[in-house]
Amino acid sequence: MKRVIIHSDINNCYASIERQLNPSLVGKPIAVCGAAEERHGIVLAKSYEAKAFGVQTGEAIWQAKNKCHNLIIVSPHYDKYVQYSRLAHEIYKKYTPLIEPYGLDECWLDVSGSVELFGSGEEIAAEIHRRFKEELGLTVSCGVASNKIFAKLGSDMKKPDATTVIPEEGFQELVWPLPVSDLWGVGRQTTKKLDSYCINTIGALAKTNLQFLQERFGVAGTQLWLYANGRDTSRVARYGYIAPIKSIGHGATTAKDMESDEEVWRTILDLTQEIGYKLKKNHLAARGIQINVRDKNFFSCQYQMKLEYITQSTLFLAQAAKLLFFKKHRFTTPLRSITVRAIDLVPEDTPQQLNLFAGYDKQDDIVRLESAVDRLRERFGNKIVVPASLMGKSCRPTLSTDFPKMPAPMYH
């Protein structure tokens, strides 16, 4: 069966939904921004009127206002975005059960088995456009292709409210002249590295010797070469598919820069409360710990290490993260954010080699105690029981960087 994949992207999702909630914002330059007082004061989404002034997603509010003096700042309403996302999925379900979300505003749809019922991929995309306008008051951009990579590329080519079809035969004429940075999986650093080898377009990447890319980019080099040549074979996951959990992390930009060892420890301990809870909830344990720190100059460092034995204990994870931080990081500049991640996950009942000098009994006692605390928090809220060192002293704001995980974009 010939594959027909659609990638649907809601145009300016957050900003468009805010206009639905408040019609007085229609036609005005608006930017949906995080809370400045919690140091999340960046542009999350902007309207096309704001974009015309050069306002960009990810920049600080003051930068955006310097470009557009009459910019209207709107606080995000995540519950409404989730609600609209679910309504969008209901529209997609009318055409196929193979729906793979990528964030709240994007989805891949495999309509290969639906063309006999609803027409070509382009005709199905046209129906999606119509229904979004009539039922949700939103517009989408769609890409139609024979694989996921080109479908996403197509949805980015024309905005807003447009459909781009990338044919399976002769795609080179449309795709290869595009900048290599337009290809899914080519980020900022990869673009710089490719540029250093004079690989500036998708076509140049497609024509590059595969062995050359493998030697310089490893497995990723092979993947990018296949993408550029239209050979992506990854499947669209069935709706509701949950990708296997490979790591569990929690991170935050603190309300003020961390300048002391004590502040770093309190933040790590605070973050690991959620990690330990999720490990137990998913019946998993960690064999490794990873931390990522960013200083006030936005310079990032990442460290990781293997644990002495597998664990799902909040306290043991916090202590390991603390040991890793002070062992690896030169704490000379105040820190802006920390992320802690439990990695190399295994089922909680995985057998392990015993160590005569390791305190397994103590760990079991602590895990049972933490499980009891978790049950109290589930019933009465997260603040019902907290470590004494965190009482009234947490550096972490109420809004953290721990967002719901979406299915993995490449499902083989």
PyMOL commands that set and color helices and strands:
alter all, ss='L'
color gray80, all
select helices_A, chain A and resi 13-21+23-25+36-38+48-51+61-67+78-93+115-118+121-136+148-157+172-175+180-182+188-196+202-207+210-217+219-228+261-281+314-328+360-380+388-390
alter helices_A, ss='H'
color red, helices_A
select strands_A, chain A and resi 5-10+30-33+43-46+72-74+99-101+106-110+140-145+163-165+248-258+284-295+300-311+335-347
alter strands_A, ss='S'
color yellow, strands_A
deselect
rebuild
show_as cartoon
